[in-house]
């Protein structure tokens, strides 16, 4: 009779490189976050899913919040790649902004992990968010600065607005609109209407 083999935990492959070990922890964490929710996931859950010991996990991450932050950074990089693809063939500068907003909002509202991360970020206090804000700010600026600079150079976007403040505001708006659109079931048409009708009002040169 064949011997039944017990399946290895997610990411359990024996000897790992440093990169693979970190990736295994993140992969196991994502699985647990989506299954149990971020708040209810424990380090023990991640240990069990990854097949790694507590000391090994803490060698790479200081705590669960550090893991959540790293997962959030990777999702932001993923959205950046998606936005870049979506706007690549759009020639009108304001259309580029609209498409970047739509792509960002859709990426947030249509992915379970993105929504979990977004709700977790909304629940954190300002001190917790400020501790690791620099890295995520850089990623948001990487997404938006080339698009906004193009619109300013085309003389369709106000140039008296501070670029960093504008990017911060756009980031806040895309998160708020993603949560609202998901909660109320807004269609793509409605979200696009809100972007055009309200978002652009304070940005266009009169």
Short mmCIF file of the C-alpha atoms (twelve columns), coordinates in Angstrom:
data_MODEL
# 
_entry.id   MODEL 
# 
loop_
_atom_site.group_PDB 
_atom_site.id 
_atom_site.type_symbol 
_atom_site.label_atom_id 
_atom_site.label_alt_id 
_atom_site.label_comp_id 
_atom_site.label_asym_id 
_atom_site.label_seq_id 
_atom_site.Cartn_x 
_atom_site.Cartn_y 
_atom_site.Cartn_z 
_atom_site.pdbx_PDB_model_num 
ATOM 1   C CA . UNK A 1   0.000   0.000  0.000   1 
ATOM 2   C CA . UNK A 2   1.439   3.437  -0.921  1 
ATOM 3   C CA . UNK A 3   2.572   5.558  1.990   1 
ATOM 4   C CA . UNK A 4   0.651   8.817  2.323   1 
ATOM 5   C CA . UNK A 5   2.924   11.819 2.589   1 
ATOM 6   C CA . UNK A 6   1.875   14.798 4.648   1 
ATOM 7   C CA . UNK A 7   1.910   17.998 2.614   1 
ATOM 8   C CA . UNK A 8   4.599   20.465 3.594   1 
ATOM 9   C CA . UNK A 9   3.532   23.833 4.937   1 
ATOM 10  C CA . UNK A 10  3.434   26.647 2.433   1 
ATOM 11  C CA . UNK A 11  6.987   27.569 1.476   1 
ATOM 12  C CA . UNK A 12  8.546   24.618 3.326   1 
ATOM 13  C CA . UNK A 13  11.271  23.446 0.938   1 
ATOM 14  C CA . UNK A 14  14.107  22.399 3.206   1 
ATOM 15  C CA . UNK A 15  17.209  24.556 2.779   1 
ATOM 16  C CA . UNK A 16  16.367  28.123 1.792   1 
ATOM 17  C CA . UNK A 17  18.328  31.093 0.652   1 
ATOM 18  C CA . UNK A 18  17.876  34.372 2.495   1 
ATOM 19  C CA . UNK A 19  15.668  35.719 -0.316  1 
ATOM 20  C CA . UNK A 20  13.551  32.577 -0.453  1 
ATOM 21  C CA . UNK A 21  13.095  32.506 3.310   1 
ATOM 22  C CA . UNK A 22  11.814  36.076 3.380   1 
ATOM 23  C CA . UNK A 23  9.562   35.376 0.403   1 
ATOM 24  C CA . UNK A 24  8.198   32.273 2.153   1 
ATOM 25  C CA . UNK A 25  7.329   34.312 5.234   1 
ATOM 26  C CA . UNK A 26  5.543   36.940 3.128   1 
ATOM 27  C CA . UNK A 27  3.696   34.306 1.094   1 
ATOM 28  C CA . UNK A 28  2.525   32.539 4.247   1 
ATOM 29  C CA . UNK A 29  1.541   35.869 5.796   1 
ATOM 30  C CA . UNK A 30  -0.552  36.849 2.775   1 
ATOM 31  C CA . UNK A 31  -2.348  33.497 2.924   1 
ATOM 32  C CA . UNK A 32  -3.093  33.988 6.624   1 
ATOM 33  C CA . UNK A 33  -4.167  37.621 6.205   1 
ATOM 34  C CA . UNK A 34  -6.654  36.630 3.495   1 
ATOM 35  C CA . UNK A 35  -7.921  33.643 5.479   1 
ATOM 36  C CA . UNK A 36  -8.127  35.059 9.009   1 
ATOM 37  C CA . UNK A 37  -7.884  38.813 8.492   1 
ATOM 38  C CA . UNK A 38  -4.860  40.940 9.389   1 
ATOM 39  C CA . UNK A 39  -5.898  41.700 12.965  1 
ATOM 40  C CA . UNK A 40  -6.628  38.057 13.842  1 
ATOM 41  C CA . UNK A 41  -3.533  36.602 12.207  1 
ATOM 42  C CA . UNK A 42  -0.828  35.737 14.727  1 
ATOM 43  C CA . UNK A 43  2.864   35.000 14.366  1 
ATOM 44  C CA . UNK A 44  1.953   31.425 15.316  1 
ATOM 45  C CA . UNK A 45  -0.352  31.226 12.276  1 
ATOM 46  C CA . UNK A 46  2.468   32.439 10.038  1 
ATOM 47  C CA . UNK A 47  4.893   29.949 11.633  1 
ATOM 48  C CA . UNK A 48  2.500   27.089 10.988  1 
ATOM 49  C CA . UNK A 49  1.782   28.122 7.405   1 
ATOM 50  C CA . UNK A 50  5.410   28.785 6.485   1 
ATOM 51  C CA . UNK A 51  6.910   25.863 8.373   1 
ATOM 52  C CA . UNK A 52  9.440   28.254 9.920   1 
ATOM 53  C CA . UNK A 53  10.374  28.805 13.539  1 
ATOM 54  C CA . UNK A 54  9.660   31.949 15.525  1 
ATOM 55  C CA . UNK A 55  13.378  32.914 15.700  1 
ATOM 56  C CA . UNK A 56  13.648  32.572 11.918  1 
ATOM 57  C CA . UNK A 57  10.665  34.844 11.317  1 
ATOM 58  C CA . UNK A 58  11.982  37.408 13.812  1 
ATOM 59  C CA . UNK A 59  15.354  37.319 12.063  1 
ATOM 60  C CA . UNK A 60  13.648  38.968 9.076   1 
ATOM 61  C CA . UNK A 61  10.793  40.921 10.669  1 
ATOM 62  C CA . UNK A 62  10.606  42.707 14.006  1 
ATOM 63  C CA . UNK A 63  6.915   41.932 14.510  1 
ATOM 64  C CA . UNK A 64  3.654   41.336 12.650  1 
ATOM 65  C CA . UNK A 65  3.272   45.039 11.863  1 
ATOM 66  C CA . UNK A 66  6.619   44.923 10.069  1 
ATOM 67  C CA . UNK A 67  5.328   42.030 7.942   1 
ATOM 68  C CA . UNK A 68  2.117   43.926 7.166   1 
ATOM 69  C CA . UNK A 69  4.201   46.920 6.114   1 
ATOM 70  C CA . UNK A 70  6.350   44.807 3.755   1 
ATOM 71  C CA . UNK A 71  3.268   43.227 2.204   1 
ATOM 72  C CA . UNK A 72  1.816   46.713 1.718   1 
ATOM 73  C CA . UNK A 73  4.985   47.898 -0.008  1 
ATOM 74  C CA . UNK A 74  4.844   45.005 -2.447  1 
ATOM 75  C CA . UNK A 75  1.182   45.722 -3.220  1 
ATOM 76  C CA . UNK A 76  2.084   49.389 -3.842  1 
ATOM 77  C CA . UNK A 77  4.841   48.312 -6.249  1 
ATOM 78  C CA . UNK A 78  2.343   46.060 -7.997  1 
ATOM 79  C CA . UNK A 79  -0.127  48.934 -8.387  1 
ATOM 80  C CA . UNK A 80  2.670   51.162 -9.706  1 
ATOM 81  C CA . UNK A 81  3.419   48.629 -12.433 1 
ATOM 82  C CA . UNK A 82  -0.267  48.339 -13.291 1 
ATOM 83  C CA . UNK A 83  -0.756  52.125 -13.456 1 
ATOM 84  C CA . UNK A 84  2.315   52.545 -15.664 1 
ATOM 85  C CA . UNK A 85  0.902   49.998 -18.117 1 
ATOM 86  C CA . UNK A 86  -2.554  51.608 -18.098 1 
ATOM 87  C CA . UNK A 87  -1.342  55.145 -18.840 1 
ATOM 88  C CA . UNK A 88  1.482   54.276 -21.242 1 
ATOM 89  C CA . UNK A 89  -0.585  54.802 -24.398 1 
ATOM 90  C CA . UNK A 90  -2.737  57.668 -23.086 1 
ATOM 91  C CA . UNK A 91  -1.589  60.936 -24.657 1 
ATOM 92  C CA . UNK A 92  -3.822  63.576 -23.031 1 
ATOM 93  C CA . UNK A 93  -2.236  64.671 -19.708 1 
ATOM 94  C CA . UNK A 94  -5.517  64.933 -17.783 1 
ATOM 95  C CA . UNK A 95  -6.702  61.626 -19.203 1 
ATOM 96  C CA . UNK A 96  -3.493  60.136 -17.826 1 
ATOM 97  C CA . UNK A 97  -4.383  61.403 -14.353 1 
ATOM 98  C CA . UNK A 98  -7.910  60.018 -14.667 1 
ATOM 99  C CA . UNK A 99  -6.665  56.625 -15.855 1 
ATOM 100 C CA . UNK A 100 -4.060  56.495 -13.091 1 
ATOM 101 C CA . UNK A 101 -6.787  57.173 -10.517 1 
ATOM 102 C CA . UNK A 102 -9.099  54.559 -12.033 1 
ATOM 103 C CA . UNK A 103 -6.349  51.938 -12.153 1 
ATOM 104 C CA . UNK A 104 -5.335  52.677 -8.548  1 
ATOM 105 C CA . UNK A 105 -8.917  52.567 -7.264  1 
ATOM 106 C CA . UNK A 106 -9.725  49.364 -9.152  1 
ATOM 107 C CA . UNK A 107 -6.552  47.679 -7.934  1 
ATOM 108 C CA . UNK A 108 -7.504  48.521 -4.343  1 
ATOM 109 C CA . UNK A 109 -11.184 47.590 -4.471  1 
ATOM 110 C CA . UNK A 110 -10.938 44.442 -6.617  1 
ATOM 111 C CA . UNK A 111 -8.263  42.664 -4.585  1 
ATOM 112 C CA . UNK A 112 -9.083  41.143 -1.201  1 
ATOM 113 C CA . UNK A 113 -5.605  41.672 0.210   1 
ATOM 114 C CA . UNK A 114 -5.511  45.303 -0.940  1 
ATOM 115 C CA . UNK A 115 -8.812  46.015 0.814   1 
ATOM 116 C CA . UNK A 116 -7.585  44.321 3.986   1 
ATOM 117 C CA . UNK A 117 -4.420  46.416 3.934   1 
ATOM 118 C CA . UNK A 118 -6.419  49.562 3.260   1 
ATOM 119 C CA . UNK A 119 -8.801  48.940 6.154   1 
ATOM 120 C CA . UNK A 120 -5.894  48.066 8.425   1 
ATOM 121 C CA . UNK A 121 -4.154  51.319 7.518   1 
ATOM 122 C CA . UNK A 122 -7.357  53.267 8.215   1 
ATOM 123 C CA . UNK A 123 -7.567  51.663 11.665  1 
ATOM 124 C CA . UNK A 124 -3.975  52.516 12.652  1 
ATOM 125 C CA . UNK A 125 -3.187  55.666 14.558  1 
ATOM 126 C CA . UNK A 126 -1.031  58.406 13.062  1 
ATOM 127 C CA . UNK A 127 2.033   57.418 15.131  1 
ATOM 128 C CA . UNK A 128 2.021   53.848 13.796  1 
ATOM 129 C CA . UNK A 129 1.669   55.062 10.219  1 
ATOM 130 C CA . UNK A 130 4.396   57.687 10.564  1 
ATOM 131 C CA . UNK A 131 6.948   55.120 11.721  1 
ATOM 132 C CA . UNK A 132 7.210   53.530 8.266   1 
ATOM 133 C CA . UNK A 133 5.719   56.275 6.079   1 
ATOM 134 C CA . UNK A 134 8.856   57.236 4.136   1 
ATOM 135 C CA . UNK A 135 9.028   54.098 1.990   1 
ATOM 136 C CA . UNK A 136 5.379   54.172 0.968   1 
ATOM 137 C CA . UNK A 137 5.567   57.920 0.218   1 
ATOM 138 C CA . UNK A 138 8.439   57.257 -2.185  1 
ATOM 139 C CA . UNK A 139 6.373   54.622 -3.988  1 
ATOM 140 C CA . UNK A 140 3.388   56.959 -4.283  1 
ATOM 141 C CA . UNK A 141 5.635   59.694 -5.643  1 
ATOM 142 C CA . UNK A 142 7.111   57.239 -8.145  1 
ATOM 143 C CA . UNK A 143 3.590   56.523 -9.385  1 
ATOM 144 C CA . UNK A 144 2.328   60.081 -9.599  1 
ATOM 145 C CA . UNK A 145 5.201   62.502 -10.152 1 
ATOM 146 C CA . UNK A 146 5.861   61.714 -13.849 1 
ATOM 147 C CA . UNK A 147 2.135   61.935 -14.662 1 
ATOM 148 C CA . UNK A 148 1.613   65.225 -12.814 1 
ATOM 149 C CA . UNK A 149 4.810   66.769 -14.153 1 
ATOM 150 C CA . UNK A 150 3.642   66.059 -17.704 1 
ATOM 151 C CA . UNK A 151 0.313   67.790 -17.018 1 
ATOM 152 C CA . UNK A 152 2.068   70.834 -15.538 1 
ATOM 153 C CA . UNK A 153 4.440   71.066 -18.505 1 
ATOM 154 C CA . UNK A 154 1.423   70.906 -20.839 1 
ATOM 155 C CA . UNK A 155 -0.059  73.914 -18.969 1 
ATOM 156 C CA . UNK A 156 -3.300  72.120 -18.087 1 
ATOM 157 C CA . UNK A 157 -2.533  71.501 -14.420 1 
ATOM 158 C CA . UNK A 158 -2.050  74.276 -11.884 1 
ATOM 159 C CA . UNK A 159 1.612   74.916 -11.136 1 
ATOM 160 C CA . UNK A 160 1.033   76.708 -7.835  1 
ATOM 161 C CA . UNK A 161 0.276   73.437 -6.049  1 
ATOM 162 C CA . UNK A 162 3.010   71.774 -4.006  1 
ATOM 163 C CA . UNK A 163 3.800   68.470 -5.756  1 
ATOM 164 C CA . UNK A 164 4.268   66.421 -2.589  1 
ATOM 165 C CA . UNK A 165 1.064   67.777 -1.050  1 
ATOM 166 C CA . UNK A 166 -0.841  67.040 -4.262  1 
ATOM 167 C CA . UNK A 167 0.441   63.465 -4.355  1 
ATOM 168 C CA . UNK A 168 -0.499  63.014 -0.701  1 
ATOM 169 C CA . UNK A 169 -4.002  64.309 -1.446  1 
ATOM 170 C CA . UNK A 170 -4.423  62.092 -4.527  1 
ATOM 171 C CA . UNK A 171 -3.274  59.078 -2.516  1 
ATOM 172 C CA . UNK A 172 -5.800  59.848 0.214   1 
ATOM 173 C CA . UNK A 173 -8.570  60.338 -2.354  1 
ATOM 174 C CA . UNK A 174 -7.888  57.076 -4.174  1 
ATOM 175 C CA . UNK A 175 -8.006  55.147 -0.890  1 
ATOM 176 C CA . UNK A 176 -11.191 56.887 0.248   1 
ATOM 177 C CA . UNK A 177 -12.865 56.402 -3.135  1 
ATOM 178 C CA . UNK A 178 -11.865 52.731 -3.245  1 
ATOM 179 C CA . UNK A 179 -13.441 52.070 0.159   1 
ATOM 180 C CA . UNK A 180 -16.580 54.051 -0.675  1 
ATOM 181 C CA . UNK A 181 -16.969 52.492 -4.127  1 
ATOM 182 C CA . UNK A 182 -16.621 49.005 -2.660  1 
ATOM 183 C CA . UNK A 183 -19.045 49.701 0.198   1 
ATOM 184 C CA . UNK A 184 -21.714 51.267 -2.041  1 
ATOM 185 C CA . UNK A 185 -21.148 49.105 -5.117  1 
ATOM 186 C CA . UNK A 186 -20.361 52.034 -7.406  1 
ATOM 187 C CA . UNK A 187 -19.937 51.167 -11.072 1 
ATOM 188 C CA . UNK A 188 -16.887 52.148 -13.102 1 
ATOM 189 C CA . UNK A 189 -18.978 54.846 -14.789 1 
ATOM 190 C CA . UNK A 190 -19.890 56.467 -11.476 1 
ATOM 191 C CA . UNK A 191 -16.314 56.396 -10.171 1 
ATOM 192 C CA . UNK A 192 -15.034 57.911 -13.402 1 
ATOM 193 C CA . UNK A 193 -17.733 60.610 -13.189 1 
ATOM 194 C CA . UNK A 194 -16.649 61.520 -9.660  1 
ATOM 195 C CA . UNK A 195 -13.022 61.774 -10.774 1 
ATOM 196 C CA . UNK A 196 -13.880 64.060 -13.686 1 
ATOM 197 C CA . UNK A 197 -16.530 66.136 -11.955 1 
ATOM 198 C CA . UNK A 198 -14.996 66.681 -8.540  1 
ATOM 199 C CA . UNK A 199 -11.343 65.656 -8.524  1 
ATOM 200 C CA . UNK A 200 -10.367 67.781 -11.511 1 
ATOM 201 C CA . UNK A 201 -12.124 70.933 -10.304 1 
ATOM 202 C CA . UNK A 202 -9.237  72.040 -8.098  1 
ATOM 203 C CA . UNK A 203 -6.492  70.918 -10.461 1 
ATOM 204 C CA . UNK A 204 -7.245  72.491 -13.810 1 
ATOM 205 C CA . UNK A 205 -5.915  75.845 -14.903 1 
ATOM 206 C CA . UNK A 206 -8.770  78.293 -15.421 1 
# 
